[in-house]
Every structure is written in structure tokens, then in C-alpha cells.
């Protein structure tokens, strides 16, 4: 049995309208030191990698106010990061975004 995620056209369209996704597309070429400006830099990394069943809201709250949130999400989508909170998104959100991302990045190249 395969656990491959398949999205229909409406779901892909919704992802492509998501402001976080659109901002990440515009931030695909990160500056070398982007991580140094992240709000997470001096926080406990465990906050951003909650255990299964633990609420990710505290990490998402930190990310929402981060000046490099868009770049962080773009990097996570490019690298296929599967764990943790990146760019104010959860694993499940990025998993869906990744399907559109792969197509959109290849198309833009």
C-alpha cells in the first residue's frame, strides 16, 4: 500500500493561492546569512520539532513574526524538510505545498 499524497486541481489551486506559498516562491534565492536573522536562532530547537501529538502553535507563533519566514519556507520546500515547523508551516502543510512547489519550480527554471 502506498502513502503517496495526491491532490486534485482545486487543492493545488488553493495551495498556489496561499500567501505563505506565494511569498516562499519569491524568496527562493536566499542570502547566505538568512538564518542569522531568524527569530528561532536563540530559542530551543525542540520548540520547532514537537513530538507527535504536541501542539505546534508556540513554534508557529514565533515563525509568524519572523523576518525570514518566507526564505525559511522556501529552503524547507527546496530541501524537502519533513520534520518540524519551518516558515510558519507544519509538516502536513509543507507536504501538500511540496507537490505544487516541485511543479512550479521546474516550470520557472
Backbone bond lengths (Angstrom), bond angles and torsions (degrees), N, CA, C in turn:
res aa  C-N    CA-C-N  psi(-1)  N-CA   C-N-CA  omega(-1)  CA-C   N-CA-C  phi
1 X - - - 1.431 - - 1.528 109.45 -
2 X 1.317 116.38 133.71 1.456 122.15 -178.24 1.522 110.24 -96.40
3 X 1.322 116.28 143.81 1.456 121.22 177.37 1.527 110.02 -106.48
4 X 1.323 115.81 23.69 1.452 121.37 -177.70 1.528 109.95 -66.95
5 X 1.303 115.73 132.36 1.458 121.95 179.87 1.518 109.38 -85.98
6 X 1.306 116.07 131.51 1.458 121.75 177.06 1.515 107.54 -127.10
7 X 1.316 115.76 129.80 1.461 121.04 179.98 1.514 109.71 -111.79
8 X 1.328 115.45 145.31 1.458 118.50 176.11 1.537 109.22 -85.44
9 X 1.318 116.51 175.02 1.464 121.93 -175.33 1.523 111.94 -60.23
10 X 1.321 118.36 -38.00 1.466 121.08 179.19 1.526 111.64 -66.35
11 X 1.323 116.46 -40.20 1.463 120.38 178.47 1.529 110.86 -65.57
12 X 1.333 117.17 -42.63 1.467 120.34 177.28 1.525 110.67 -63.22
13 X 1.310 117.31 -41.41 1.468 120.98 178.69 1.527 110.60 -62.00
14 X 1.324 116.96 -40.23 1.463 120.76 178.69 1.530 110.90 -63.60
15 X 1.320 117.12 -41.34 1.465 120.89 177.63 1.524 109.72 -62.24
16 X 1.300 116.65 -44.39 1.465 120.65 -178.06 1.526 112.20 -67.61
17 X 1.326 118.03 -18.65 1.472 121.37 175.37 1.526 112.41 -89.70
18 X 1.310 117.04 -14.01 1.464 121.76 -177.48 1.539 108.34 -62.13
19 X 1.344 117.52 123.46 1.470 119.69 -177.76 1.529 113.46 -59.51
20 X 1.326 117.34 -31.56 1.473 119.54 178.07 1.516 110.49 -66.00
21 X 1.316 116.19 -42.52 1.459 121.64 179.68 1.527 110.56 -64.40
22 X 1.323 116.00 -46.68 1.470 120.59 -178.97 1.528 111.15 -62.22
23 X 1.326 116.48 -41.05 1.469 120.06 178.61 1.520 110.91 -65.70
24 X 1.329 117.08 -38.66 1.463 120.64 179.34 1.528 110.93 -64.55
25 X 1.327 116.98 -38.67 1.471 119.44 177.05 1.526 111.08 -58.83
26 X 1.313 116.21 -36.12 1.459 120.72 179.05 1.522 113.78 -77.38
27 X 1.334 116.76 -11.02 1.467 121.26 -176.36 1.523 112.01 -112.67
28 X 1.309 117.55 26.92 1.464 121.13 -174.33 1.517 114.98 -69.37
29 X 1.285 118.59 -20.18 1.475 121.73 -178.93 1.523 109.56 -107.18
30 X 1.329 117.25 79.46 1.467 119.62 -173.96 1.526 113.06 -69.80
31 X 1.326 113.24 149.65 1.469 119.25 171.94 1.530 107.40 -70.02
32 X 1.294 115.67 154.87 1.461 121.67 -176.07 1.535 112.68 -57.26
33 X 1.320 117.69 -38.11 1.468 121.11 -173.06 1.529 113.50 -103.65
34 X 1.313 117.61 25.12 1.461 120.20 -175.27 1.522 112.48 -57.67
35 X 1.307 117.77 -35.54 1.472 120.73 -178.54 1.525 112.82 -63.88
36 X 1.301 117.08 -28.49 1.456 120.26 -178.89 1.527 112.79 -67.64
37 X 1.315 116.85 -16.85 1.465 121.19 179.52 1.531 112.33 -99.03
38 X 1.307 117.22 0.82 1.464 121.40 -178.45 1.520 112.70 -71.99
39 X 1.326 116.09 141.09 1.467 121.25 177.75 1.523 111.05 -66.48
40 X 1.319 117.31 -20.68 1.463 121.69 -177.14 1.533 112.39 -81.31
41 X 1.300 117.33 -10.82 1.469 121.66 -170.90 1.529 113.47 -51.70
42 X 1.305 117.43 -41.42 1.468 119.82 -175.67 1.527 112.90 -109.30
43 X 1.322 115.85 19.52 1.465 120.43 178.22 1.529 109.72 -105.52
44 X 1.307 116.19 161.79 1.459 122.04 179.23 1.527 109.35 -65.07
45 X 1.334 117.94 120.98 1.468 120.82 179.69 1.525 113.64 -56.82
46 X 1.328 117.50 -27.25 1.466 120.11 179.65 1.526 111.49 -60.32
47 X 1.319 117.52 -26.38 1.455 121.04 177.61 1.526 110.51 -59.80
48 X 1.322 116.65 -34.94 1.464 122.41 -175.12 1.526 113.24 -93.02
49 X 1.318 115.91 -0.36 1.463 121.49 177.24 1.527 108.91 -131.34
50 X 1.347 116.05 63.93 1.465 119.08 -177.10 1.527 112.07 -66.57
51 X 1.300 114.95 146.83 1.463 120.55 177.06 1.529 109.39 -66.24
52 X 1.308 116.38 158.65 1.459 121.64 177.34 1.522 109.46 -54.32
53 X 1.314 115.41 131.83 1.461 120.78 179.37 1.522 114.22 88.39
54 X 1.338 117.14 -8.42 1.466 120.63 178.46 1.522 108.34 -92.50
55 X 1.307 116.44 136.29 1.459 122.50 -177.17 1.528 111.30 -63.96
56 X 1.319 116.46 129.76 1.465 121.91 178.81 1.527 112.21 -88.37
57 X 1.335 117.94 0.52 1.467 121.87 -175.62 1.534 113.93 -54.39
58 X 1.339 120.30 -41.79 1.465 118.30 179.27 1.538 112.71 -60.70
59 X 1.315 117.20 -41.02 1.471 120.47 178.35 1.518 110.44 -67.94
60 X 1.318 116.83 -43.15 1.461 120.61 179.67 1.524 110.84 -61.10
61 X 1.312 116.74 -36.26 1.458 121.67 178.57 1.531 111.22 -63.68
62 X 1.320 116.62 -42.31 1.468 120.78 177.21 1.528 109.57 -62.81
63 X 1.307 116.18 -46.41 1.469 121.38 -177.08 1.527 112.75 -62.76
64 X 1.310 117.01 -38.80 1.468 119.89 -175.64 1.520 112.56 -59.16
65 X 1.314 117.38 -27.40 1.457 120.45 179.37 1.519 113.89 -101.05
66 X 1.304 117.30 12.63 1.467 121.50 -175.03 1.525 111.68 -86.46
67 X 1.336 117.17 134.63 1.464 120.27 -179.32 1.529 114.45 -70.39
68 X 1.333 118.24 -15.30 1.464 120.17 179.83 1.530 111.64 -114.25
69 X 1.309 116.75 21.28 1.468 122.37 -178.64 1.527 111.97 -53.95
70 X 1.333 117.58 -44.43 1.464 121.44 -177.34 1.526 111.55 -65.16
71 X 1.317 115.37 -44.44 1.463 120.58 178.79 1.527 110.28 -64.60
72 X 1.313 116.25 -41.76 1.466 121.16 179.58 1.527 110.49 -58.89
73 X 1.321 116.39 -45.44 1.464 119.85 178.95 1.527 110.68 -65.38
74 X 1.315 117.91 -41.78 1.467 120.92 179.23 1.527 110.80 -60.59
75 X 1.316 116.70 -44.18 1.464 120.82 179.36 1.527 110.01 -63.79
76 X 1.323 117.02 -43.70 1.469 120.45 179.58 1.526 111.38 -62.18
77 X 1.322 116.72 -41.10 1.467 119.75 179.09 1.527 111.14 -69.32
78 X 1.319 117.73 -39.95 1.463 120.90 177.42 1.534 111.53 -62.25
79 X 1.321 115.73 -41.27 1.465 120.73 -176.66 1.524 113.48 -85.07
80 X 1.318 116.81 -12.31 1.459 120.04 -177.60 1.519 112.81 72.01
81 X 1.334 116.94 34.48 1.463 120.94 179.75 1.521 109.48 -59.11
82 X 1.308 116.36 123.97 1.458 120.28 -176.18 1.524 113.33 -104.26
83 X 1.287 117.74 -18.28 1.460 120.83 -177.37 1.513 111.36 -109.35
84 X 1.300 115.31 150.90 1.447 121.29 170.85 1.513 115.48 82.56
85 X 1.325 112.96 -175.92 1.455 123.10 178.26 1.524 106.99 -104.19
86 X 1.311 116.02 126.62 1.463 122.95 179.39 1.521 108.04 -135.61
87 X 1.315 117.43 130.67 1.459 120.23 175.08 1.514 113.55 55.57
88 X 1.314 117.16 37.73 1.470 123.72 178.85 1.523 112.80 63.15
89 X 1.334 116.33 33.08 1.466 120.85 175.53 1.524 109.79 -131.33
90 X 1.303 114.84 151.98 1.462 121.19 175.58 1.525 108.98 -91.77
91 X 1.312 114.98 172.37 1.464 120.74 178.03 1.525 110.95 -56.12
92 X 1.326 116.63 -47.07 1.465 120.04 -177.05 1.528 111.64 -63.68
93 X 1.323 117.02 -39.06 1.464 119.71 178.28 1.525 110.56 -65.21
94 X 1.331 116.62 -44.33 1.471 119.91 -179.91 1.521 111.45 -66.81
95 X 1.308 117.56 -34.46 1.463 120.36 179.43 1.529 109.97 -59.24
96 X 1.307 116.37 -43.07 1.464 120.51 178.54 1.533 110.66 -70.71
97 X 1.328 115.83 -43.01 1.463 119.87 -179.78 1.523 111.15 -62.02
98 X 1.307 116.25 -34.79 1.473 120.95 -176.59 1.529 111.57 -60.43
99 X 1.312 117.18 -34.22 1.462 119.89 178.92 1.527 111.04 -62.97
100 X 1.309 116.77 -43.88 1.465 120.56 177.51 1.523 110.02 -72.16
101 X 1.321 116.75 -39.89 1.467 122.67 -177.24 1.525 111.12 -57.00
102 X 1.303 116.44 -48.82 1.456 120.27 -178.13 1.519 110.54 -57.41
103 X 1.309 117.45 -46.00 1.459 121.21 179.31 1.528 111.60 -66.33
104 X 1.326 117.50 -43.41 1.463 121.15 -176.60 1.530 112.09 -69.77
105 X 1.311 117.24 -37.30 1.469 120.32 179.89 1.515 110.96 -70.62
106 X 1.319 117.92 -40.41 1.455 121.62 177.47 1.528 109.41 -64.45
107 X 1.322 115.77 -41.27 1.463 121.23 179.61 1.529 111.97 -63.33
108 X 1.350 116.16 -36.93 1.465 120.89 -177.37 1.526 112.69 -77.11
109 X 1.321 116.96 -19.33 1.477 120.56 -175.91 1.508 112.95 -73.51
